[in-house]
Amino acid sequence: MKKTFNLTAPNKQPARQVDSVKHDIKKYIGRERRKALPEGVDFWDFDCKFGKDAASAEVIHVAEINKKIDEIVLKEAPSFYIEILAKHGIRKKREVKAEATE
């Protein structure tokens, strides 16, 4: 998904428009996560970029999307750009810390 969302709509209150945008993004991520995983892949991961426009978009974590939307609303920007691309994720084993017994 590469899209510029408008935060102003002539027939909606600004708060409802923001909720609608957040819902669309959440729906897209859920749809991508429900897709069948290829062999050897543990989960769907996402590369995300966020900014006022495509040229100024910065890399963010998928968990920061709502926080970034709230920040852009506080700045009263009329729109924002978001890019969410699904990629294969493979879990890494955690390192076990050796505890010294006394």
C-alpha positions as CSV (number, residue, x, y, z in Angstrom):
1,M,0.0,0.0,0.0
2,K,1.4,3.3,-1.1
3,K,-1.1,6.0,-0.4
4,T,-1.7,9.6,0.5
5,F,-4.6,10.0,2.9
6,N,-6.6,13.2,3.3
7,L,-7.5,14.2,6.9
8,T,-10.2,16.6,5.7
9,A,-13.4,15.5,4.2
10,P,-16.3,17.8,3.3
11,N,-19.0,15.5,4.8
12,K,-17.1,14.2,7.9
13,Q,-15.9,15.7,11.1
14,P,-12.1,15.6,11.4
15,A,-12.0,13.1,14.2
16,R,-14.2,10.7,12.3
17,Q,-12.1,11.0,9.2
18,V,-9.0,10.2,11.3
19,D,-10.8,7.1,12.7
20,S,-11.7,6.1,9.1
21,V,-8.1,6.3,7.9
22,K,-6.8,4.3,10.9
23,H,-9.4,1.7,10.2
24,D,-8.5,1.4,6.6
25,I,-4.8,0.9,7.5
26,K,-5.6,-1.7,10.2
27,K,-7.9,-3.5,7.7
28,Y,-5.1,-3.6,5.1
29,I,-2.5,-5.0,7.6
30,G,-5.0,-7.6,8.8
31,R,-5.7,-8.7,5.2
32,E,-2.0,-9.0,4.4
33,R,-1.4,-11.1,7.6
34,R,-4.2,-13.5,6.7
35,K,-2.5,-14.5,3.4
36,A,-1.0,-17.9,3.2
37,L,2.7,-18.1,4.3
38,P,5.3,-19.4,1.9
39,E,7.3,-22.5,3.0
40,G,10.0,-21.6,5.5
41,V,8.4,-18.3,6.6
42,D,7.2,-17.8,10.1
43,F,5.1,-14.6,9.8
44,W,4.4,-11.5,7.7
45,D,6.5,-8.5,8.5
46,F,6.1,-5.0,7.2
47,D,8.3,-2.3,5.9
48,C,6.7,1.1,6.7
49,K,7.4,4.6,5.7
50,F,5.4,7.7,6.9
51,G,5.6,11.4,6.2
52,K,3.8,14.5,4.9
53,D,4.5,13.4,1.4
54,A,6.4,10.6,-0.4
55,A,9.6,12.6,-0.7
56,S,9.8,13.2,3.1
57,A,8.7,9.8,4.3
58,E,10.8,8.2,7.0
59,V,11.1,4.5,7.9
60,I,9.0,3.6,11.0
61,H,7.9,0.4,12.7
62,V,4.4,-0.9,12.1
63,A,3.5,-0.4,15.8
64,E,4.2,3.3,15.5
65,I,1.6,4.1,12.7
66,N,-1.2,5.3,15.0
67,K,1.2,7.4,17.0
68,K,2.5,9.0,13.9
69,I,-1.0,9.7,12.6
70,D,-1.9,11.3,16.0
71,E,1.2,13.5,15.7
72,I,0.3,14.7,12.2
73,V,-3.2,15.5,13.3
74,L,-1.8,17.7,16.1
75,K,0.2,19.5,13.5
76,E,-3.0,20.1,11.6
77,A,-1.6,18.8,8.4
78,P,-4.3,18.3,5.7
79,S,-2.9,14.9,4.5
80,F,-0.1,12.4,5.0
81,Y,1.7,9.7,3.0
82,I,2.1,6.1,4.2
83,E,3.8,3.1,2.6
84,I,3.3,-0.4,3.9
85,L,4.9,-3.3,2.1
86,A,4.6,-6.9,3.4
87,K,7.7,-9.0,3.5
88,H,8.7,-12.5,4.8
89,G,9.6,-12.7,8.5
90,I,11.7,-15.4,10.1
91,R,11.9,-15.7,13.8
92,K,15.3,-15.7,15.4
93,K,16.2,-17.8,18.4
94,R,16.8,-15.9,21.6
95,E,20.2,-16.2,23.2
96,V,20.1,-17.9,26.5
97,K,22.1,-16.0,29.1
98,A,24.3,-18.2,31.2
99,E,23.8,-17.4,34.9
100,A,26.6,-18.1,37.3
101,T,25.7,-20.2,40.3
102,E,27.5,-19.5,43.5
